[in-house]
Amino acid sequence: MTTYTCKRCGANATHPGHLCQPCSDHKTCRFCGALDIDTQHRCKVDLSAMKYVCDGCGRIATQASLLCKPAAIG
């Protein structure tokens, strides 16, 4: 499995766009296909599926492994 390292905080993730400062090779969101996403990107999906939030960058995700510093949404 490929991992990517955040250029800002040093966190690792399995997808380059799911870091505080995404890697330059990131072109599209693997979940919704949106082009040119940034750190504030939110997929247009059912928000009830989002179970985690990143304590570092604020991104929400369905799996903890997609975030730098995951925390369960209570």
Jmol script that loads the backbone (N, CA, C; Angstrom):
load data "model"
ATOM      1  N   MET A   1       0.847  -1.175   0.000  1.00  0.00           N
ATOM      2  CA  MET A   1       0.000   0.000   0.000  1.00  0.00           C
ATOM      3  C   MET A   1       0.895   1.242   0.000  1.00  0.00           C
ATOM      4  N   THR A   2       0.596   2.173  -0.875  1.00  0.00           N
ATOM      5  CA  THR A   2       1.357   3.411  -0.958  1.00  0.00           C
ATOM      6  C   THR A   2       0.895   4.366   0.124  1.00  0.00           C
ATOM      7  N   THR A   3       1.842   5.044   0.756  1.00  0.00           N
ATOM      8  CA  THR A   3       1.493   6.083   1.721  1.00  0.00           C
ATOM      9  C   THR A   3       2.105   7.395   1.278  1.00  0.00           C
ATOM     10  N   TYR A   4       1.470   8.483   1.665  1.00  0.00           N
ATOM     11  CA  TYR A   4       1.916   9.823   1.334  1.00  0.00           C
ATOM     12  C   TYR A   4       2.185  10.569   2.629  1.00  0.00           C
ATOM     13  N   THR A   5       3.152  11.460   2.606  1.00  0.00           N
ATOM     14  CA  THR A   5       3.520  12.232   3.787  1.00  0.00           C
ATOM     15  C   THR A   5       3.166  13.690   3.570  1.00  0.00           C
ATOM     16  N   CYS A   6       2.517  14.288   4.562  1.00  0.00           N
ATOM     17  CA  CYS A   6       2.117  15.691   4.500  1.00  0.00           C
ATOM     18  C   CYS A   6       3.359  16.579   4.541  1.00  0.00           C
ATOM     19  N   LYS A   7       3.435  17.536   3.635  1.00  0.00           N
ATOM     20  CA  LYS A   7       4.571  18.453   3.578  1.00  0.00           C
ATOM     21  C   LYS A   7       4.551  19.434   4.750  1.00  0.00           C
ATOM     22  N   ARG A   8       3.394  19.640   5.367  1.00  0.00           N
ATOM     23  CA  ARG A   8       3.274  20.597   6.464  1.00  0.00           C
ATOM     24  C   ARG A   8       3.508  19.953   7.822  1.00  0.00           C
ATOM     25  N   CYS A   9       2.761  18.876   8.143  1.00  0.00           N
ATOM     26  CA  CYS A   9       2.816  18.324   9.502  1.00  0.00           C
ATOM     27  C   CYS A   9       3.531  16.979   9.610  1.00  0.00           C
ATOM     28  N   GLY A  10       3.838  16.343   8.466  1.00  0.00           N
ATOM     29  CA  GLY A  10       4.536  15.067   8.492  1.00  0.00           C
ATOM     30  C   GLY A  10       3.645  13.850   8.672  1.00  0.00           C
ATOM     31  N   ALA A  11       2.324  14.043   8.752  1.00  0.00           N
ATOM     32  CA  ALA A  11       1.389  12.924   8.907  1.00  0.00           C
ATOM     33  C   ALA A  11       1.382  12.068   7.647  1.00  0.00           C
ATOM     34  N   ASN A  12       1.024  10.801   7.797  1.00  0.00           N
ATOM     35  CA  ASN A  12       0.929   9.884   6.665  1.00  0.00           C
ATOM     36  C   ASN A  12      -0.522   9.563   6.356  1.00  0.00           C
ATOM     37  N   ALA A  13      -0.819   9.321   5.079  1.00  0.00           N
ATOM     38  CA  ALA A  13      -2.170   8.954   4.646  1.00  0.00           C
ATOM     39  C   ALA A  13      -2.053   8.030   3.440  1.00  0.00           C
ATOM     40  N   THR A  14      -3.119   7.284   3.176  1.00  0.00           N
ATOM     41  CA  THR A  14      -3.122   6.367   2.038  1.00  0.00           C
ATOM     42  C   THR A  14      -3.535   7.060   0.742  1.00  0.00           C
ATOM     43  N   HIS A  15      -3.945   8.325   0.809  1.00  0.00           N
ATOM     44  CA  HIS A  15      -4.369   9.072  -0.363  1.00  0.00           C
ATOM     45  C   HIS A  15      -3.756  10.468  -0.297  1.00  0.00           C
ATOM     46  N   PRO A  16      -3.137  10.950  -1.376  1.00  0.00           N
ATOM     47  CA  PRO A  16      -2.405  12.211  -1.312  1.00  0.00           C
ATOM     48  C   PRO A  16      -3.252  13.441  -1.026  1.00  0.00           C
ATOM     49  N   GLY A  17      -4.545  13.418  -1.334  1.00  0.00           N
ATOM     50  CA  GLY A  17      -5.389  14.586  -1.093  1.00  0.00           C
ATOM     51  C   GLY A  17      -5.925  14.672   0.316  1.00  0.00           C
ATOM     52  N   HIS A  18      -5.691  13.660   1.120  1.00  0.00           N
ATOM     53  CA  HIS A  18      -6.237  13.641   2.466  1.00  0.00           C
ATOM     54  C   HIS A  18      -5.167  13.964   3.498  1.00  0.00           C
ATOM     55  N   LEU A  19      -4.447  15.048   3.240  1.00  0.00           N
ATOM     56  CA  LEU A  19      -3.420  15.567   4.126  1.00  0.00           C
ATOM     57  C   LEU A  19      -3.643  17.062   4.292  1.00  0.00           C
ATOM     58  N   CYS A  20      -3.048  17.648   5.330  1.00  0.00           N
ATOM     59  CA  CYS A  20      -3.181  19.103   5.542  1.00  0.00           C
ATOM     60  C   CYS A  20      -2.750  19.879   4.298  1.00  0.00           C
ATOM     61  N   GLN A  21      -1.622  19.458   3.700  1.00  0.00           N
ATOM     62  CA  GLN A  21      -1.118  20.058   2.469  1.00  0.00           C
ATOM     63  C   GLN A  21      -0.983  18.939   1.454  1.00  0.00           C
ATOM     64  N   PRO A  22      -1.972  18.754   0.586  1.00  0.00           N
ATOM     65  CA  PRO A  22      -1.966  17.632  -0.352  1.00  0.00           C
ATOM     66  C   PRO A  22      -0.737  17.605  -1.255  1.00  0.00           C
ATOM     67  N   CYS A  23      -0.346  16.418  -1.656  1.00  0.00           N
ATOM     68  CA  CYS A  23       0.784  16.241  -2.570  1.00  0.00           C
ATOM     69  C   CYS A  23       0.432  16.808  -3.937  1.00  0.00           C
ATOM     70  N   SER A  24       1.445  17.237  -4.664  1.00  0.00           N
ATOM     71  CA  SER A  24       1.214  17.878  -5.961  1.00  0.00           C
ATOM     72  C   SER A  24       0.685  16.924  -7.031  1.00  0.00           C
ATOM     73  N   ASP A  25       0.840  15.600  -6.828  1.00  0.00           N
ATOM     74  CA  ASP A  25       0.359  14.658  -7.842  1.00  0.00           C
ATOM     75  C   ASP A  25      -1.129  14.337  -7.701  1.00  0.00           C
ATOM     76  N   HIS A  26      -1.794  14.984  -6.765  1.00  0.00           N
ATOM     77  CA  HIS A  26      -3.215  14.727  -6.534  1.00  0.00           C
ATOM     78  C   HIS A  26      -4.056  15.516  -7.534  1.00  0.00           C
ATOM     79  N   LYS A  27      -4.890  14.824  -8.313  1.00  0.00           N
ATOM     80  CA  LYS A  27      -5.699  15.471  -9.347  1.00  0.00           C
ATOM     81  C   LYS A  27      -7.199  15.422  -9.057  1.00  0.00           C
ATOM     82  N   THR A  28      -7.695  14.283  -8.582  1.00  0.00           N
ATOM     83  CA  THR A  28      -9.129  14.136  -8.355  1.00  0.00           C
ATOM     84  C   THR A  28      -9.400  13.418  -7.039  1.00  0.00           C
ATOM     85  N   CYS A  29     -10.597  13.602  -6.519  1.00  0.00           N
ATOM     86  CA  CYS A  29     -11.033  12.898  -5.314  1.00  0.00           C
ATOM     87  C   CYS A  29     -11.418  11.477  -5.707  1.00  0.00           C
ATOM     88  N   ARG A  30     -10.870  10.485  -5.020  1.00  0.00           N
ATOM     89  CA  ARG A  30     -11.160   9.100  -5.397  1.00  0.00           C
ATOM     90  C   ARG A  30     -12.579   8.674  -5.020  1.00  0.00           C
ATOM     91  N   PHE A  31     -13.270   9.464  -4.210  1.00  0.00           N
ATOM     92  CA  PHE A  31     -14.633   9.114  -3.809  1.00  0.00           C
ATOM     93  C   PHE A  31     -15.687   9.722  -4.722  1.00  0.00           C
ATOM     94  N   CYS A  32     -15.562  11.025  -5.025  1.00  0.00           N
ATOM     95  CA  CYS A  32     -16.604  11.674  -5.824  1.00  0.00           C
ATOM     96  C   CYS A  32     -16.133  12.096  -7.207  1.00  0.00           C
ATOM     97  N   GLY A  33     -14.811  12.029  -7.464  1.00  0.00           N
ATOM     98  CA  GLY A  33     -14.285  12.368  -8.775  1.00  0.00           C
ATOM     99  C   GLY A  33     -14.107  13.851  -9.044  1.00  0.00           C
ATOM    100  N   ALA A  34     -14.313  14.702  -8.043  1.00  0.00           N
ATOM    101  CA  ALA A  34     -14.160  16.146  -8.232  1.00  0.00           C
ATOM    102  C   ALA A  34     -12.734  16.469  -8.650  1.00  0.00           C
ATOM    103  N   LEU A  35     -12.573  17.433  -9.555  1.00  0.00           N
ATOM    104  CA  LEU A  35     -11.257  17.840 -10.039  1.00  0.00           C
ATOM    105  C   LEU A  35     -10.667  18.948  -9.184  1.00  0.00           C
ATOM    106  N   ASP A  36      -9.350  19.005  -9.131  1.00  0.00           N
ATOM    107  CA  ASP A  36      -8.632  20.094  -8.476  1.00  0.00           C
ATOM    108  C   ASP A  36      -9.108  20.364  -7.055  1.00  0.00           C
ATOM    109  N   ILE A  37      -9.185  19.322  -6.233  1.00  0.00           N
ATOM    110  CA  ILE A  37      -9.658  19.509  -4.867  1.00  0.00           C
ATOM    111  C   ILE A  37      -8.559  20.098  -3.999  1.00  0.00           C
ATOM    112  N   ASP A  38      -8.953  20.735  -2.911  1.00  0.00           N
ATOM    113  CA  ASP A  38      -7.993  21.300  -1.973  1.00  0.00           C
ATOM    114  C   ASP A  38      -8.274  20.753  -0.577  1.00  0.00           C
ATOM    115  N   THR A  39      -7.618  21.300   0.425  1.00  0.00           N
ATOM    116  CA  THR A  39      -7.760  20.777   1.783  1.00  0.00           C
ATOM    117  C   THR A  39      -9.155  20.977   2.359  1.00  0.00           C
ATOM    118  N   GLN A  40      -9.950  21.874   1.794  1.00  0.00           N
ATOM    119  CA  GLN A  40     -11.304  22.122   2.287  1.00  0.00           C
ATOM    120  C   GLN A  40     -12.372  21.370   1.496  1.00  0.00           C
ATOM    121  N   HIS A  41     -11.966  20.496   0.589  1.00  0.00           N
ATOM    122  CA  HIS A  41     -12.908  19.745  -0.248  1.00  0.00           C
ATOM    123  C   HIS A  41     -13.846  18.886   0.605  1.00  0.00           C
ATOM    124  N   ARG A  42     -15.115  18.901   0.290  1.00  0.00           N
ATOM    125  CA  ARG A  42     -16.117  18.039   0.910  1.00  0.00           C
ATOM    126  C   ARG A  42     -16.848  17.309  -0.200  1.00  0.00           C
ATOM    127  N   CYS A  43     -16.822  16.000  -0.187  1.00  0.00           N
ATOM    128  CA  CYS A  43     -17.540  15.216  -1.192  1.00  0.00           C
ATOM    129  C   CYS A  43     -19.038  15.466  -1.059  1.00  0.00           C
ATOM    130  N   LYS A  44     -19.706  15.461  -2.173  1.00  0.00           N
ATOM    131  CA  LYS A  44     -21.153  15.620  -2.159  1.00  0.00           C
ATOM    132  C   LYS A  44     -21.779  14.249  -1.970  1.00  0.00           C
ATOM    133  N   VAL A  45     -21.732  13.759  -0.740  1.00  0.00           N
ATOM    134  CA  VAL A  45     -22.278  12.459  -0.370  1.00  0.00           C
ATOM    135  C   VAL A  45     -23.152  12.631   0.861  1.00  0.00           C
ATOM    136  N   ASP A  46     -23.782  11.567   1.263  1.00  0.00           N
ATOM    137  CA  ASP A  46     -24.606  11.560   2.455  1.00  0.00           C
ATOM    138  C   ASP A  46     -23.735  11.841   3.678  1.00  0.00           C
ATOM    139  N   LEU A  47     -23.940  12.968   4.349  1.00  0.00           N
ATOM    140  CA  LEU A  47     -23.117  13.344   5.492  1.00  0.00           C
ATOM    141  C   LEU A  47     -23.244  12.375   6.662  1.00  0.00           C
ATOM    142  N   SER A  48     -24.320  11.600   6.726  1.00  0.00           N
ATOM    143  CA  SER A  48     -24.455  10.643   7.820  1.00  0.00           C
ATOM    144  C   SER A  48     -23.424   9.517   7.709  1.00  0.00           C
ATOM    145  N   ALA A  49     -22.826   9.348   6.526  1.00  0.00           N
ATOM    146  CA  ALA A  49     -21.788   8.327   6.331  1.00  0.00           C
ATOM    147  C   ALA A  49     -20.448   8.771   6.906  1.00  0.00           C
ATOM    148  N   MET A  50     -20.285  10.060   7.153  1.00  0.00           N
ATOM    149  CA  MET A  50     -19.031  10.586   7.678  1.00  0.00           C
ATOM    150  C   MET A  50     -18.945  10.307   9.178  1.00  0.00           C
ATOM    151  N   LYS A  51     -17.972   9.516   9.572  1.00  0.00           N
ATOM    152  CA  LYS A  51     -17.831   9.075  10.964  1.00  0.00           C
ATOM    153  C   LYS A  51     -16.635   9.684  11.682  1.00  0.00           C
ATOM    154  N   TYR A  52     -15.709  10.332  10.936  1.00  0.00           N
ATOM    155  CA  TYR A  52     -14.483  10.850  11.535  1.00  0.00           C
ATOM    156  C   TYR A  52     -14.196  12.270  11.061  1.00  0.00           C
ATOM    157  N   VAL A  53     -13.511  13.025  11.901  1.00  0.00           N
ATOM    158  CA  VAL A  53     -13.039  14.365  11.564  1.00  0.00           C
ATOM    159  C   VAL A  53     -11.555  14.425  11.898  1.00  0.00           C
ATOM    160  N   CYS A  54     -10.785  15.162  11.109  1.00  0.00           N
ATOM    161  CA  CYS A  54      -9.351  15.296  11.355  1.00  0.00           C
ATOM    162  C   CYS A  54      -9.128  16.441  12.335  1.00  0.00           C
ATOM    163  N   ASP A  55      -8.444  16.157  13.441  1.00  0.00           N
ATOM    164  CA  ASP A  55      -8.116  17.197  14.418  1.00  0.00           C
ATOM    165  C   ASP A  55      -7.051  18.150  13.889  1.00  0.00           C
ATOM    166  N   GLY A  56      -6.380  17.773  12.794  1.00  0.00           N
ATOM    167  CA  GLY A  56      -5.345  18.627  12.218  1.00  0.00           C
ATOM    168  C   GLY A  56      -5.879  19.612  11.200  1.00  0.00           C
ATOM    169  N   CYS A  57      -6.646  19.113  10.202  1.00  0.00           N
ATOM    170  CA  CYS A  57      -7.070  19.980   9.100  1.00  0.00           C
ATOM    171  C   CYS A  57      -8.585  20.167   9.005  1.00  0.00           C
ATOM    172  N   GLY A  58      -9.364  19.402   9.773  1.00  0.00           N
ATOM    173  CA  GLY A  58     -10.811  19.577   9.760  1.00  0.00           C
ATOM    174  C   GLY A  58     -11.555  18.765   8.722  1.00  0.00           C
ATOM    175  N   ARG A  59     -10.843  17.998   7.890  1.00  0.00           N
ATOM    176  CA  ARG A  59     -11.488  17.172   6.863  1.00  0.00           C
ATOM    177  C   ARG A  59     -12.360  16.120   7.538  1.00  0.00           C
ATOM    178  N   ILE A  60     -13.465  15.746   6.915  1.00  0.00           N
ATOM    179  CA  ILE A  60     -14.306  14.665   7.415  1.00  0.00           C
ATOM    180  C   ILE A  60     -14.151  13.464   6.494  1.00  0.00           C
ATOM    181  N   ALA A  61     -14.368  12.257   7.046  1.00  0.00           N
ATOM    182  CA  ALA A  61     -14.179  11.049   6.253  1.00  0.00           C
ATOM    183  C   ALA A  61     -15.015   9.900   6.792  1.00  0.00           C
ATOM    184  N   THR A  62     -15.156   8.881   5.958  1.00  0.00           N
ATOM    185  CA  THR A  62     -15.890   7.681   6.353  1.00  0.00           C
ATOM    186  C   THR A  62     -15.008   6.702   7.109  1.00  0.00           C
ATOM    187  N   GLN A  63     -13.672   6.824   6.941  1.00  0.00           N
ATOM    188  CA  GLN A  63     -12.730   5.907   7.587  1.00  0.00           C
ATOM    189  C   GLN A  63     -11.613   6.705   8.259  1.00  0.00           C
ATOM    190  N   ALA A  64     -11.199   6.286   9.433  1.00  0.00           N
ATOM    191  CA  ALA A  64     -10.134   6.967  10.167  1.00  0.00           C
ATOM    192  C   ALA A  64      -8.822   6.961   9.399  1.00  0.00           C
ATOM    193  N   SER A  65      -8.570   5.919   8.622  1.00  0.00           N
ATOM    194  CA  SER A  65      -7.305   5.795   7.888  1.00  0.00           C
ATOM    195  C   SER A  65      -7.127   6.866   6.802  1.00  0.00           C
ATOM    196  N   LEU A  66      -8.179   7.600   6.478  1.00  0.00           N
ATOM    197  CA  LEU A  66      -8.107   8.623   5.448  1.00  0.00           C
ATOM    198  C   LEU A  66      -7.693   9.992   5.989  1.00  0.00           C
ATOM    199  N   LEU A  67      -7.484  10.080   7.307  1.00  0.00           N
ATOM    200  CA  LEU A  67      -7.191  11.364   7.940  1.00  0.00           C
ATOM    201  C   LEU A  67      -5.848  11.347   8.646  1.00  0.00           C
ATOM    202  N   CYS A  68      -5.233  12.551   8.785  1.00  0.00           N
ATOM    203  CA  CYS A  68      -3.932  12.661   9.468  1.00  0.00           C
ATOM    204  C   CYS A  68      -4.073  12.404  10.968  1.00  0.00           C
ATOM    205  N   LYS A  69      -5.066  13.056  11.589  1.00  0.00           N
ATOM    206  CA  LYS A  69      -5.281  12.935  13.040  1.00  0.00           C
ATOM    207  C   LYS A  69      -6.767  12.655  13.283  1.00  0.00           C
ATOM    208  N   PRO A  70      -7.206  11.419  13.040  1.00  0.00           N
ATOM    209  CA  PRO A  70      -8.638  11.110  13.114  1.00  0.00           C
ATOM    210  C   PRO A  70      -9.213  11.146  14.527  1.00  0.00           C
ATOM    211  N   ALA A  71     -10.451  11.614  14.605  1.00  0.00           N
ATOM    212  CA  ALA A  71     -11.220  11.601  15.848  1.00  0.00           C
ATOM    213  C   ALA A  71     -12.658  11.238  15.468  1.00  0.00           C
ATOM    214  N   ALA A  72     -13.258  10.371  16.253  1.00  0.00           N
ATOM    215  CA  ALA A  72     -14.640   9.969  15.959  1.00  0.00           C
ATOM    216  C   ALA A  72     -15.589  11.153  16.134  1.00  0.00           C
ATOM    217  N   ILE A  73     -16.556  11.239  15.236  1.00  0.00           N
ATOM    218  CA  ILE A  73     -17.585  12.269  15.363  1.00  0.00           C
ATOM    219  C   ILE A  73     -18.624  11.732  16.334  1.00  0.00           C
ATOM    220  N   GLY A  74     -18.817  12.447  17.387  1.00  0.00           N
ATOM    221  CA  GLY A  74     -19.681  11.963  18.461  1.00  0.00           C
ATOM    222  C   GLY A  74     -21.058  12.327  18.282  1.00  0.00           C
TER     223      GLY A  74
END
end "model"
wireframe off; spacefill off
backbone 0.3
color backbone group
